[in-house]
Amino acid sequence: MSDQQPEETTEANERFDEPAARDLDGSVARKRLYAVMHTDDPFEGKAERAMAIGRAYLDVDHGHLTRIDPEGDYWRVVASTDPPEGRFPVGATGSLAQTYCRRTIEEATSNALHDAENQGWADDPAYTEHGVACYHGTPLRVEGDLYGTICFASSDPRAERFSEAETTFAELIARLLEAELSHERTAAKIERIDEFASVVSHDLRNPLNVAQGRIDLERESNDTRNLRTAARALDRMEGLIADVLEMAREGQDVDDTDLRTVRLADIVDDCWRSVVTADAAVEVVDDVRFRAVPGRVERIFENCFRNAIEHGGDDVTVRVGALPRNDGFYVEDDGPGIPETDRAHVFEGGFSTGSGGAGLGLSIVKGVAEAHGWEVAVAKSGSGGARFEVSGVIVVED
């Protein structure tokens, strides 16, 4: 075998189970870890290679990512540095009670053990059943829920305790894997939304259009009250389908390459013209420029304007301006406002205090804001009406 590595081999693809890999220092280990995370590999591949880097850096024999169900006393290996014939390969399962991981998730923090017998853990089932003398575990949480642990172990004790730097590196692996898992879950949700939107668009709209066409033909010669009622109901269904599709689209994260510098006053003017405003009025209190996707940010203002007119009446006054912290904007009105008990629910899909509404307008507002990485909140305006504040916005100084 040649000692020369192929040129196309990158640090992210190197194997870390060779003895020389145990000489990794912190900076090299972090560099290789980040390189792994920036590849397009599936999650399981990234996790396995990340565990290999950690195993080498911590100078232990095994590295595992586990999935844990505490209530079911369930422990399963998701990624492992062990081969299929090893002690704890991918897919291996066991009782949580017989692992040190149970202590890690109970304490909700990293757990380091370099010599079980001499540290008072000789009676622990993990030692008596599996002979694990050395262990380092860190819990993983995804979207606030326990996922499992990353753990590094050896049958033989270590001569020295795990250092603070080693614990920090293990926790870095955990945080990076948490981010990967969260991204994977988000991608799966988006895929489901896309599938749902496709079904709604095709499988519902086609028969709806047929029904609308037949009713229109019948009304040409027999325009009864029942047909008019049915036509309005079908039109309402078409509007609901459009709202659901818009909510599905606007909730998807924006691409940074689509961001543009927009001016608040220009957006307000364009959106106000597109909404049926009757005798309502709008006032831009102070202008601001910020980064956004123009076509999508307009959905925030259009839906806030419609909400103000629906609840505040045809003569409501809407005010728009910059937040005092200069990190966003607000839209407020002088209508009756939103009861404090309802404010925690106004952004939920289907929630509405009006009559006949689908309750999706403010859900779309939240979806667009979060897709940009912003936060949206509801409060009471100075006149007692509703006030929507969008913060976390990248404001561009004039």
ABEGO torsion letter per residue (X at the ends): XBABBBAABBAAABBAABAAAAABBAAAAAAAAAAAAABABBAAAAAAAAAAAAAAAAGBABBBBBBBBAAAGBBBBABBABBAABABBBGBBBBAAABAAAAAAAAGBBBBBABAAAAGAAABAAAAAAGBABBBBBBBBBGGBBAEBBBBBBABBBABBBBAAAAAAAAAAAAAAAAAAAAAAAAAAAAAAAAAAAAAAAAAAAAAAAAAAAAAAAAAABBBAAAAAAAAAAAAAAAAAAAAAAAAAAABBBBAAABBBBBAAAAAAAAAAABBAEABBBBBABBBBBBBBAAAAAAAAAAAAAAAAAAAEAABBBBBBBBAAGAEBBBBBABAEBBAAAAAAAABBGBBABBGBAGAAAAAAAAAAAAAGBBBBBBBBAAGBBBBBBBGBBBBBX
